[in-house]
Every structure is written in C-alpha cells, then in structure tokens.
Amino acid sequence: MANERTLLEARNRANIVRYTGDKHDSHIDYQPERLADIVAEFSRSALEINADVTPDLDKCVAIACFRLGVPREAVNVFVYSSHEIQAACYYTSTEQCLIRLSSSLVNLLSPEEICFVVGHELGHFLLQHSPVATSSNSFEYFVFQRAKEISADRIGYFATIDRSSSLKAFMKTASGLLDHHLGDLSDRYIEQLKNLKNSKLRENPFSTHPPMLLRAHILDKFISHVGDLDFQYIENSQVIEANNETDAIVSQFLDQDYNEKLAELDENFRIWSAAKIVCSDGRFDRCEQEKFKELFGEETLKKLIAFIGGLGNDDVMESISKKIRLAEDALLNFSPERSNHLKSEALADLAKAFQ
C-alpha cells in the first residue's frame, strides 16, 4: 500500500497548481469498480513497465513520480500496441492508479517527453479527475473537461521541469513527427496562433480536449510565471497570475460560444425577474420603466410593455412566473454548476436596482 501521507502531500501541492476553471470532482465512482480488474485486463493484452523488462521506460516513470512526490508503487503503467497516440489514467481510490500508454506515443517521444505525459496522467490522479463532474448532456460538461486538461498539463510540466520537452510533446503529438524532422523551435509552433486569430472559425465547443496548439500556448504562459521551480516550491501568487492569463486565453479561443450563450440565458432570467419586481404591485410606473430601460434597453422595455398590455391584470404575474421558470430551466440545463450562483447574483443585483 502506498504511503497515504506522501500522496496527500502531493495532492495538496497539485491543488495549488489546479487551474481555477477546473472544478473539484466529487464522484470518482465512475471509474472501474476494482483497479485489480483493469490491471488484470491490461496484463492480458499489454506490457507492464518495470525495471527488468523495460528499464528505460521504468526510469521515466520513476523520475516523474519522484518529481511529483508520488510513490512509484502507487502507479502501474502499461504499454499497448496501437497506431494511435494516446494515454489514459484509471483509478478507484486516492491510493493507486494505472496509466496506459500507446506504443506509438512511446516510440514518438523522448524520455523527458514521456515524463511529461506520465506526469500529465498523474495529474488526473492527484486532482481526482473523474470522467464526469457535471451532466454530460450540458454545454458546461465540455468546458469543465477542457479545464481538467489544462490542470493536468501543468502537473506534467513539473514532472519534467523542462519547457522545451513539455512543448515538444505537444508538437510531436500534433504532427506525429520524430525528432530528426524537428528543430527545437517551440516558439515558432506557438506562432501558429496567428492563423487562429485571423480566422472566423471557432473551436469545437463539444470537444473534451483543447487543441494541442492552444494547450502548448496556455502551458507556456504558465511556465513563464513559475519558471523552473520544483513542484513543492510553487506559491499561490504565481498560480493566480497564471490563472488570470489562462482565463483570458480560454475566453478568447475556447469558450466563446459557452460564454455568449450563458450571458444570453442570464440576461433572459434577469429580464423576467425584473418584470416580476416591477409588476408585483399591479403598476409599472415611469420611474420603474426608466430603470428597466437603463438595465435592458429601450427595445426590451417596449416588448415588456406590449407583453403586459396583451394580458389581463390577473394573468400578468402568472405569465411572468412561467417565463421565469422557463428561464431557470434553460440556465440549469445549460450550466448546472453555475446556474444557482447566477440566479442568486441576478436577484441580488435587481433587488438593489429597484429598491
């Protein structure tokens, strides 16, 4: 059994590094019921990394574990035959995990780059990233999944503490090219961002992983804040600065559709909640109309007046209440985790505005 205290310390450090958009998961039971079963399955079909059979690869795993403060005995690692460049992490508790690497990934990467990938997967384990933190039917699910990858990339960097190796792992994964085809010009790879800035096309909002180019860019900005410090010496202030910069990049490139739709749904809830406030006394006086126009614009004010005018006095509040329930449901379905906070914030703002 791995040293629980050692793992707890590593997990505490990982949580300092966690990206703020990465919400803590509370359900790790979505993983396989017994890790022993998945170990047995991979033992049948893949090769376990150990010091005797795969000494060089075992050294990579041991180095990544050491740098992150994870006991080597807490980690099983297997390589399976595949033309795909893939890695994954499985766990059922806070004490043991299994990492699975494809042969194409292992053959493609250098030892330090393998350390980065192993560290990335250990990041999922340390941060207890379960497959679903919120309903997979919601837009929000994909936002949270992408944020998890950003956090795990940070942990991967600390497993190698080498900017070039970390960024080159992205370049190789994106291209499938071996070292002899590549120079050590990671900055030129990140310069490809100009092609995104000049395009009207947006990222796929239903992707669970950010594109490799954006992950490289985001991690590079993080590295600029933390430098080559060891995992145990990172301070909150450095991470806060990195998080602010990451938020700006994510908002610009990854979550535009989500943010715009969420703002639209929030505005709709605010409009009908404001309508309930101003109509609750049976009259919509000029002062209230001016305040409503200030908040939501003249066109929305005209629509509300027309809406009220088309109803009898007894039907106004009932109709507005129905509109509020529809707005609440839309917010909840789109953003389960944030909907309650947004509603509370909206009601507080409106109460202050119409006091």
N, C-alpha and C positions, 0 to 999 in steps of 0.2 A: 504493500500500500504506500502510495506516495506521501511525502511529508505534507500534511494538511496546512501547517503553519507557513511553510515555504510557498505553497501555492496561493495561500491567502494573501501573502505579501506581494506576490507577482500580480495577483488580480487587483489589488488596491492600486498598484502603480499603473496597471493597464487602464483603470477607470479614470486616472488623472489625464491620461492621453486621449481618452474617448472623445470623439467629435460630438459636439452638443446636439447635432441633428440625429444622432444615434441614440434612440430611446432604450432604456433598460428593458430587457425581456423578462417576463415572469413565468413563461411556460417552456421549460426545456423538455417536457414530456413528449414533445412532437418528434424527438429523436428516437432511434430504435429502442425498444424496451430494455434490451440487455446488450451491453457493449460486447460481451463474450460471444454473442451470436454473430455479430457483424465481423469480429475478429476471426471467428471460425470460417465464415463465408469467404473472406478475403484470403485466408490461409489456403483455401482450396484453389483459388483462381489467380492469385498474385504472389509476389515475392516480398517477404518481410525484410526490412532493412535492419541489419545488425552488424556488429563489429567483425564477425567472421565471414559472412557471405558477401557483404557489400561494405567494406571498411571505409572507403572514401565517402560514400553517402551517409554512413552512420556518423562519420565525423561532422558532416554538415549539420545533421540533426542535433548532435551533441553540442555543437557551437551555438546554434540558435537557442537551444534550451538554456544553456549556460548564460547567454547574454540577457535572456528574459527572466532568469531566475526560476525556470520550470524544471523540476526533477526529470531527468531523462527517462526514468522508469515509469513516469506518468504518461508517456507517449508511445503508442505503437504506430509505425509508419510502414506502408506497403506501396510497392510499385506494381502497376498493372499494365498490360500491353494494350496500347491504343494509339491511333494516329492523331487523336485529339490532344490539345494542350490543356490539361485540366488538373485541378487539385480540389480536394474537399476535406472537411473535418467532421467527425462524428463523436458524440459523447452522450452519456446518460446521467452523468453526475458532475460534481465540481472537482473530482479527483483523478479522472482518467479520460484520455481521448485517443482517437485513432485518426491518422492523416493518410490520405490516399493520393498518390501522385501518378500521373500517366507516364509511360515510358517516353513519349515524345517530349513531354515537359522536361524530364530529367536529362535526356540526351541533348536538349537545346541549350540548357542553362549551365553557367559556370558554377563552381562550388559556392561562391558568395551569393550568386543569384538564387541558388537553391536555398540558401539560408534565408533569403528574403521571403521566398514562397512559403517555406516551413514556418517562418515567423508570422506571416500573414494568417495562415491557418491556425496557429497557436493563438493569434489574436482573437479569432472567433471563439475559441475555447475559453480563454481568460475572461472575455467580455460576456460569455454565456449567450451568444447569439443563437437563439432558436430560429427555426425556419420561418415562423410567423409571429410577429409581435402585435399584429392587428389583423383585421379581416382581409384575406387576400382578394376579396371582392371589391375592396375600396381602392381609390386612387392613392390614398395615403400609404397603403402597403408598399408600393414600389418606391415611394420617397424614402421610407424607413429602411428598406432593403439596400438601397444605394448608399445610404449613410453608414450602414454597417461596414460596407467595403472600404469606405474612407477611413474608418477607425482601424480596421484590420491592416490596411496598408501602412498606417503609422507604426503599428506593432512590428510589422515586417521590416520596416527600416531599422528599428532598434535591434533586430536580430542580425543585422549585417553592419550597421553603423557606417555605411558607405553609400554616398549619394549616387555615384556612378553605377554601382551594381544594382541598386534599387531601381533606378530609372531605366537601366538597360534591360532589366527583367521585363518591363512593360514593352520596350521596343521589340524585343525578341518574341514575346507572346503575341504582339500585334502583327508581326511580319512573318514569323516562323523562320527567320534568317539566323544562320550560325555566325560565330564571331568573325570568321575570315571575310564576311561580307560587310561588316560594320566597323565604322570608326568609333572613337569614344567622344561623340559629339551629341550628348543628350540634349543640350540646349537647342540644337537645330531641329531635333524631333519635336520639342515643345513649341517651336516656332510655327509648326503646322496649325496652331490655333488660329492663325490669321485667316485660314481657309474657312473656319467656322464663323468667325466674326463677320466675314463678308458674305455669308450665306443666309438666306431667309429660312432655310430648313432647320427644324429644331430636332433635339434628341428624342428618341422614342420614350414617351412618358411611362410606358409599360415594361421597361427593362429593369431587371433587378440589379444590374451592374452598370456603373458609369463606363463610358468608352475608355480604352486604355490611355488614349492621349490626355483626356481630362483627369484621369487618376494620376498620371505622371505629373501633370501641371499642379494639381492640388497637393500632392505629396512634396513636390519640390518647394512649394511655398511654405509648407510645414517645416521642412528641413531648414529653410532659411531662418526660422525662428528658434529652433532647438539646436542647430549645429551638430557637432559630433559628440554631444554629451551621452553618457551611458544612461540606460533605462532608469536607474534608481535616482538619478540626479535631476530629472526634469521637474520644473516648477510650474505651478498653476498659471502664473502670469504669462509665461511663454506660450502655453497652450491656449489661453484666452485670446491672445493676439492672433495666433494661427487660426483659431475658430472663426474669428471675425472675418479674416481674409477668405477662409473657406466658404463661409456663408455667402459672400459676395459672388464667388465663382459659381457655386451651386445655383444661386438665384439667377445668374446670368445665362448659364448654359444648360442646366439640368432640370430645374423645377419651374420653368416659366409657366407652363400650362397649368400645373397644380396651383401655383400662387395666384394666377389670374382667375381661375375658376373659384378658388376658395374666397378670394376677395369679392367676387360677384355674389356668391351664396351668403357671405357675411353681410354684404350690403342689403340684400333682399330681406334677410332676417331683421336688420336694423330698421328698414323702411316700415315693415308691418308692425314691429314692436313700437315704433314711434307713433304710428297711426292709432294703435290701441291707447296710448297715453293721451293723445290729443282729443280722441273721440269719447273717452271714458265718461266725460261729464255731459255728453249729448250735444256739444257745440265745438266748432273748430274756428276759434276767433282769429282776428287778424294778426295778433302777436304770435300766436302759435303757428300760423301759416308762414310768417316771416322766418321764424326759427327753423321750420321744416324745410323751407326753400334754401336757407343757408346751409343746412346739412346735406340735402339730397338734390338740390337743383330745381329750377322752375318747372321743367318738363315733368318731373316726378310729382311735384306739387299739383300740377294740373290734372295728372292722371288720378291722383288720390281724390281730389275734389269731384272728378267725374264719377269715380267708383262709389263714393259716398252718396252722390246725388242720384244714382241709379237704384238706391236701396231705400226701403222704408226705415224709419227710426229704430224699430225693433230688430231689424235684420243687420244693422251696421256692425255691432260688436260681435255677433255670431260669425258673420262673414270674415271679419278681420281675424278672429281667433282661428278660423280654419286656415287662413293664409299663413298665420304664424306657425301652426302645426306642420303645414307643408314645408315651410322654410326650415323648421327644425329638423324634419326628417331628411331633407336634402343635405343639410350640413352633416348630420350624423352618418349618413350613408357614404358621403364623400370623404369625410375626415373624422373617423370615430374617436381618435385620441384627442383631437384639438377642439371638437365641437362644443363641449361643455365650457371650456375656458373662453372660447369666442363668444358664446351666448352670455356668459356672466359679465364679460368685459363690455359687451354691447349694451346690456341692460343698465350697467353702472354709468356708462357714458350718457345714455339717453335720460336717465333719471336726473343727472346733473344738468344736462342741457335744458330740460323742461321744468326744472324745479321752480 
